[in-house]
Amino acid sequence: MVYKKLDTMEFPFQKVKDALQCFNRPIYETVILTLNEMIETGVLPPGTKFPPDKKLAIELGISHITLAKALNELRRRNILDRRRATGTSVPETKMLPEANKARKKIAVVFDYASEETFQQSLFLKLHQGLEQLNCTMCFFSSDNSSEKQLSILQEILNDFSISGCIVWSILDNEQAKKIIRMRPRYYPLIFLDRHYEGFDHDAVTYPNFECGAAIAISLKRRKINSCCWIETRTKHDVISDVDRRNGFLSVWNNGRHFEILTLPEKDRNEMDIRIPRAGAYVCPDNSLALQFKRILLKHGELDGKRLFVIETPPENHGELKEFTAYKFAPDMGDEAIKILSSRLNGKECCTVSHSGKWSVLEGKNSTRRKFYDKPPIKET
């Protein structure tokens, strides 16, 4: 069989050639990943015959030894077939159906992990969603260190056995730039709670700043002039909590009293805490709210307090019935799984899901909900 040199429009392996121009992985891994994806998505249908290795290597602009290494790995996985008479091709029928049903490994990287982490709504949603996609979760904790998270993500992107990554990002812009540039073009890398402007990447975000501002507006309308913001030392620099606090302070004028109460770690004596007098107490997340409620109960000061919490999951609202809760929708875990699924099914363009809806769950265990398409950030 004689193979002529194909021009760009005729060349069925152009996607591999394009990927080699933008991937930062080793060349043979890029070839494996891209060819596997093209076969799974039907771009290279069953029966597609490959040119001889040396001919294809010239077309791709790579060493035929490197190409052979990649093709041999695909043959070992029964993704490609090779016969002496016909050469390399995509099998007409799947030789080992169970081989193609192997579970893909997806990395899930959190900012930190605690004893509550694996009971949180987000973790459970991700775990359930990955199970439905026949994927295995590989969990990592960054221990609240952006440098450690950067190192973890670099290792994940260099681990060819991992097919995608969902990360609750605490990276700064420069660190994110390194990872986004390192990410292979078609690789699912989904940032939670952060979107880095100027870079093309998948993200699911909450309106943290806007919701913090909305709570400040709500308190001002209730004629409340003093507020105590609740946080812990370990969460003082958590980016989402900082955004919520900054949003609150953008509305809370200087003439109104603002104080921060830093809660102790759980192994410290919570009875030693002095609870300041304030018209309202605001917790930036549900775990802090649960801890603060426990402290108030120990001090016998729960009744009569005006309590607010951001982002309480529905399963916790019964425990936080004394709070007015600001809950985001849609669920971040569900959104992340949708994006991951579309990526694994061949979608190439990036998706940014800005969760623009949020609801207010009124205190005292009321089922009343108010839904907003955009959190108000200015007073009217």
LODO-57108 format. One record per residue (C-alpha): residue number from 1; residue in one letter; x, y, z. Coordinates in steps of 0.05 Angstrom, whole numbers, always signed. Each point is the difference from the previous one (the first is absolute). Layout:
% residues N
   i aa     c1     c2     c3
 NUM  a      X      Y      Z
...
% end
This chain:
% residues 380
   i aa     c1     c2     c3
   1  m     +0     +0     +0
   2  v    +27    +68    -19
   3  y    -13    +60    +46
   4  k     +2    +69    -28
   5  k    +15    +60    +44
   6  l    -67    +28    +22
   7  d    -15    +74     +3
   8  t    -31    +31    +63
   9  m    -72    -12    -20
  10  e    +12    -73    -19
  11  f    +45    -18    +58
  12  p    -43    -39    +51
  13  f    +52     +7    +55
  14  q     +1    +76     -1
  15  k    -28     +2    +71
  16  v    +62    -38    +24
  17  k    +44    +50    -36
  18  d    -37    +58    +31
  19  a     +5    -31    +69
  20  l    +75     -8     -7
  21  q     +5    +76    -10
  22  c    -34    +18    +66
  23  f     +9    -59    +48
  24  n    +54     +4    +52
  25  r     +1    -75    +13
  26  p    +53    -47    -29
  27  i    -14    -10    -75
  28  y    -17    -73     +5
  29  e    -51    +13    +56
  30  t    -32    +55    -42
  31  v     -6    -48    -59
  32  i    -31    -54    +45
  33  l    -49    +47    +32
  34  t    -23    +33    -65
  35  l     -6    -64    -41
  36  n    -38    -34    +57
  37  e    -48    +59     +3
  38  m     -9     +1    -76
  39  i    -17    -74     +0
  40  e    -48     +5    +60
  41  t    -37    +59    -31
  42  g     -4    -32    -70
  43  v    +46    +49    -35
  44  l    +40    -62    -19
  45  p    -56    -51    -11
  46  p     +8    -76     +2
  47  g    +38    -24    -61
  48  t    +43    +62     -7
  49  k    +68    -21    -28
  50  f    +63    +36    +21
  51  p    +58    +17    -47
  52  p    +66    -36    +15
  53  d    +32    +26    +63
  54  k    +57    +36    -35
  55  k    -48    +34    -49
  56  l    -47    +23    +55
  57  a    +58    +24    +43
  58  i    +23    +45    -58
  59  e    -70    +28     -7
  60  l     -3    +15    +75
  61  g    +70    +28     +2
  62  i    +25    -47    +54
  63  s    +50    -58     +5
  64  h    -27    -67    -25
  65  i    +30    -32    +62
  66  t    -42    +45    +45
  67  l    -62    -14    -43
  68  a    +13    -75     +3
  69  k     +4     +4    +76
  70  a    -68    +34     +3
  71  l    -33    -48    -50
  72  n    +28    -61    +36
  73  e    -32    +24    +65
  74  l    -67     +9    -35
  75  r     +6    -70    -29
  76  r    +17    -27    +69
  77  r    -65    +30    +25
  78  n    -38    -32    -59
  79  i    -20    +69    -24
  80  l    +38    -11    -66
  81  d    +11    -64    -39
  82  r    +61    -19    -40
  83  r     +6    -55    -52
  84  r    +57    -16    -45
  85  a    -41     +3    -64
  86  t    -41    +63    +13
  87  g    +41    +39    +51
  88  t    -29    +42    +57
  89  s    -74    +15     +2
  90  v    -58    +14    +46
  91  p    -33    -68    +14
  92  e    -67    -12    -35
  93  t    -26    -31    +64
  94  k    +25     +9    +71
  95  m    +47    -57    +14
  96  l     -8     +4    +75
  97  p    -63    +40    +18
  98  e    +18     +0    +74
  99  a    +66    +35    -16
 100  n    -38    +62    -24
 101  k    -43     +0    +63
 102  a    +59    +12    +45
 103  r    -14    +54    +51
 104  k    +34    +66    -13
 105  k    +36    +33    +58
 106  i    -20    +72    +16
 107  a    +39    +41    +50
 108  v    -40    +42    +50
 109  v    +43    +52    +36
 110  f    -29    +38    +60
 111  d    +30    +60    +34
 112  y     +3    -39    +65
 113  a    -30    -62    +32
 114  s    -31     -8    +69
 115  e    -42    -52    +34
 116  e    -63    +31    -31
 117  t    +28     +2    -71
 118  f    -26    -68    -22
 119  q    -70    +15    +27
 120  q     -6    +67    -36
 121  s    -51     +9    -55
 122  l    +52    +19    -52
 123  f    +44    -61    +13
 124  l    -60    -47     -2
 125  k    -26    +31    -64
 126  l    +67     -8    -34
 127  h     +7    -72    +25
 128  q    -70    -19    -24
 129  g    +10    +35    -67
 130  l    +66    -34    -13
 131  e    -31    -68    +16
 132  q    -55    +14    -51
 133  l    +54    +15    -51
 134  n    +36    -65    +17
 135  c    +59    +40    +26
 136  t    +44    -10    +62
 137  m    +15    +59    +45
 138  c    +72    +13    +21
 139  f     -5    +49    +58
 140  f    +54    +51    +18
 141  s     +3    +54    +55
 142  s    +41    +64     -9
 143  d     +3    +13    +76
 144  n    -20    +73    -14
 145  s    +67    +11    -37
 146  s     -2    +28    -70
 147  e    +71    -24    -11
 148  k    -19    -71    +19
 149  q    -61     +4    -45
 150  l    +43    +24    -58
 151  s    +48    -59    +11
 152  i    -58    -50     +4
 153  l    -31    +26    -65
 154  q    +67     -4    -36
 155  e     +7    -72    +22
 156  i    -71    -16    -22
 157  l    +10    +30    -69
 158  n    +63    -41     -8
 159  d    -35    -64    +21
 160  f    -26    -31    -64
 161  s    -45    -49    +39
 162  i    -44    +58    +24
 163  s    -52    +22    -51
 164  g    -23    +66    +31
 165  c     +0    +44    +61
 166  i    -49    +40    +42
 167  v    +33    +49    +47
 168  w    -26    +48    +54
 169  s    +52    +52    -19
 170  i    +41    +42    +48
 171  l    +51    +17    -54
 172  d    +19    +72    -12
 173  n     +0    +27    -72
 174  e    +73    -17    -14
 175  q     -7    -71    +27
 176  a    -64    -10    -40
 177  k    +34    +26    -62
 178  k    +54    -55     +7
 179  i    -52    -55     +7
 180  i    -46    +25    -56
 181  r    +59     +5    -48
 182  m    +23    -70    +21
 183  r    -70    -30     -9
 184  p     -8    -40    -65
 185  r    -49    +32    -47
 186  y    -54    -53     +7
 187  y    +13    -17    +72
 188  p    -58    +11    +50
 189  l    +26    +47    +54
 190  i    -58    +32    +37
 191  f    +13    +55    +50
 192  l    -51     +7    +56
 193  d    -16    +68    +31
 194  r    +51    +36    -42
 195  h     +2    +27    -71
 196  y    +65    +30    -24
 197  e    -15    +56    -49
 198  g    +40     +0    -64
 199  f    +10    -75     -2
 200  d    -42    -53    -36
 201  h    -19    -52    +51
 202  d    -59    -38    +31
 203  a    -28    +30    +63
 204  v    -61     -2    +47
 205  t     -5    +61    +44
 206  y    -44    +29    +55
 207  p    -17    +74     +4
 208  n    +39     +7    +66
 209  f    +12    +75     -2
 210  e    -71    +16    -22
 211  c    -33    -44    +53
 212  g    +43    +31    +55
 213  a    -23    +68    -24
 214  a    -73    -24     -2
 215  i     +3    -19    +74
 216  a    +27    +68    +18
 217  i    -57    +33    -37
 218  s    -49    -46    +35
 219  l    +27    +20    +69
 220  k     -2    +74    -17
 221  r    -72     -6    -21
 222  r    -15    -32    +67
 223  k    +30    +61    +34
 224  i    +57    -42    +29
 225  n    +61    +43    +13
 226  s    +50    -49    +30
 227  c    +26    -66    -28
 228  c    +47    -55    +24
 229  w    +33    -41    -55
 230  i    +18    -72    +20
 231  e    +63    -35    -25
 232  t    +56    -46    +22
 233  r    +75     +6     -6
 234  t     +4    -57    -50
 235  k    -54    +31    -45
 236  h    +22    +72     +7
 237  d    +33     -1    -69
 238  v    -48    -47    -36
 239  i    -13    +39    -65
 240  s    -75    -12     -3
 241  d     -9    +23    +72
 242  v    +44    +61    -12
 243  d    -42    +18    -61
 244  r    -64     -6    +41
 245  r    +29    +44    +55
 246  n    +25    +51    -50
 247  g    -68     +2    -33
 248  f    -33    +12    +68
 249  l    +49    +56    +17
 250  s    -10    +33    -68
 251  v    -71    +17    +23
 252  w     +9     +5    +75
 253  n    +16    +74    +10
 254  n    +52    +26    +48
 255  g    -54    +28    +45
 256  r    -23    -70    +18
 257  h    +38    -44    +49
 258  f    +36    -61    -28
 259  e    +38    -50    +41
 260  i    +33    -67    -15
 261  l     -6    -58    +49
 262  t    +53    -54    -11
 263  l    -24    -68    +24
 264  p    +50    -48    +31
 265  e    +18    -67    -29
 266  k    -45    -57    +24
 267  d    +50    -27    +49
 268  r     +1    +67    +38
 269  n    -47    +20    +57
 270  e    -58    +34    -34
 271  m    -25    +26    +67
 272  d    +59    +48     +2
 273  i    -29    +39    -58
 274  r    -28    +69    +13
 275  i    -60    +12    -45
 276  p     -4    +74    -18
 277  r    -67    +36     +0
 278  a    -25    +12    -71
 279  g    -64    +10    -37
 280  a    +16    -58    -47
 281  y    +50    -57     -6
 282  v    +20    -23    -70
 283  c    +35    -66    -16
 284  p    +30     -8    -70
 285  d    -14    -75     -3
 286  n    -41    -55    +33
 287  s    +57    -34    +38
 288  l    +15    +65    +36
 289  a    -74    +11    +14
 290  l     -6    -69    +32
 291  q    +61    +14    +44
 292  f    -26    +69    +19
 293  k    -68    -28    +17
 294  r    +32    -52    +46
 295  i    +39    +56    +35
 296  l    -63    +42     +9
 297  l    -36    -60    +30
 298  k    +56    -11    +50
 299  h     -3    +73    +20
 300  g    -76     -2     +2
 301  e     -3    +58    -49
 302  l    -33    -30    -61
 303  d    -70    +29    +10
 304  g    -10    +71    -26
 305  k    +62     +1    -45
 306  r     -8    +22    -72
 307  l    +41    -53    -37
 308  f    +18     -4    -74
 309  v    +38    -53    -39
 310  i    +23     -5    -73
 311  e     -4    -64    -40
 312  t    -35    -49    +47
 313  p    -16    -66    -34
 314  p    -73    -22     +6
 315  e    +17    -59    +45
 316  n    +29    +47    +52
 317  h    -55    +51     +0
 318  g    -39    -37    +54
 319  e    +61     +5    +45
 320  l     +7    +74    -17
 321  k    -74    +18     +6
 322  e    +18    +60    +43
 323  f    +39    +30    -58
 324  t    -23    +37    -62
 325  a    +39    -37    -54
 326  y    +22    +24    -68
 327  k     +5    -61    -45
 328  f    +29     -2    -70
 329  a    -31    -38    -58
 330  p    +12    -40    -42
 331  d    +42    -49    +40
 332  m    +75     +8    -14
 333  g    +12    -75     +1
 334  d    -54    -14    -51
 335  e    +26    +55    -46
 336  a    +71    -26     +5
 337  i    -22    -71    -19
 338  k    -39    +27    -60
 339  i    +61    +35    -26
 340  l    +44    -61    +13
 341  s    -49    -45    -36
 342  s     -2    +45    -61
 343  r    +76     +3     -1
 344  l     +7    -76     +5
 345  n    -50     -6    -57
 346  g    +44    +42    -46
 347  k    -23    +72    +11
 348  e    +60    +44    -15
 349  c    -21    +71    +20
 350  c     +5    +23    +72
 351  t    -61    +12    +44
 352  v     -7    +53    +54
 353  s    -61     -9    +44
 354  h    -13    +63    +42
 355  s    -52    -20    +52
 356  g    -42    +63     -7
 357  k    -59    -25    +41
 358  w     -5     -2    +75
 359  s    -56     -8    +50
 360  v    -13    +25    +70
 361  l    -24    -52    +50
 362  e    -33    +39    +55
 363  g    +18    -15    +72
 364  k    -40    -39    +52
 365  n     -7    -60    -46
 366  s    -45    +35    -49
 367  t     -8    -31    -69
 368  r     -8    +68    -32
 369  r    +50    +12    -56
 370  k    +15    +62    -41
 371  f    +37    -13    -66
 372  y    +42    +51    -35
 373  d    +31     -3    -69
 374  k    +56    +47    +21
 375  p    +20    +18    +70
 376  p    -10    +75    +11
 377  i    +65    +37    +13
 378  k    -27    +70     +3
 379  e    -53    +31    +43
 380  t    -62    +26    -35
% end
